[in-house]
Amino acid sequence: MANADATIRIRRGTPADARDCNRLLYEAIQDFEARTGGERLGGTETEWWSGLEPFYEMLAVGATEWWLAEDDGALQGFARSIESDGFVELTEFFVRPSAQGHGLGRELLARAFPATPDKTRFLIATRDVRALVRYYGAGLAIQLPMLEFSGATQATEPPAGLAVRRVGSPSDVDAIRSIERELLGFERRPAALATLVAARQPYLYLRDATPVGFAFVSPDGIGPIGALSPDDMPAILLHVEGRLHELGVDTMELELPAPNAAAARHLLARGHRIDPRMSYLMAERPFGAFDRFIGFNPPLFL
């Protein structure tokens, strides 16, 4: 680091740093929305933390790389990545607004998200132009836009043509793992899948007793959601909306890969809207069947 940054220390993150990182994440996102004319996102930092605490704990324990930048002991930035079956995802990358422009981001990204032979790096990037420039410089490219949908929930009928089963056995979890592997090209880490099953209501969708899709639902967010055929996405989303309504959630929010046309048309027909905000899936190479997949929301990871 330059002499002006002589007090900066770069170190690995530990589980004890998780809450401080969430505070910085919250501050950086709200600052970005204010600077770019966007609406302040709802909820306090405490509410963001409580809604996602099991997943932050999972990342704190299972991160492949997690690096922090501190100035005289005060957190200035952090970056974290996870690896799943040869795919490396940058889950978070934030630098305190007052500390930007001094090389901290470059240093953190180099440590937490290095290019590695025989592995594929990817991330969900915001519309922050400076970050997009940095990611292109690191060897990634935008693969597809992610559209933010939201709409009022309503009571719904059971999905036509599909049986619904609450996941409750190891074989059900294996079915989700198998479908995700077919859709994404890799298996989610066992710890991540176990956290999803424990923290959100998991459902399997079956046709003639054969699993053809899955969804995770909770009052704090939905996803991931996947289907072997795009044609089944509307029926699955109808069930997800109904479950949210039963749980007392007034608004369904999700980040939809733009190629998922069947889901987009279904949501628009039900009066859901596309928010002007959007993000991007960036990767070193194309992968995944995103015409039939919806990621974790809020978009902490895919």
Secondary structure, 3 states (H helix, E strand, C coil): CCHHHCCEEEEECCHHHHHHHHHHHHHHHHHHHHHCCCCCCCCCHHHHHHHHHHHHHHHHHHCCEEEEEEECCEEEEEEEEEEECCEEEEEEEEECHHHCCCCHHHHHHHHHCCCCCCCEEEEEECCCHHHHHHHHHCCCEEEEEEEEEEEECCCCCCCCCCEEEECCCHHHHHHHHHHHHHHHCCCCCHHHHHHHHHHCEEEEEEECCEEEEEEEEECCEEEEEEECCHHHHHHHHHHHHHHHHHCCCCEEEEEEECCCHHHHHHHHHCCCEEEEEEEEEEECCCCCCCCCEECCCCCCCC
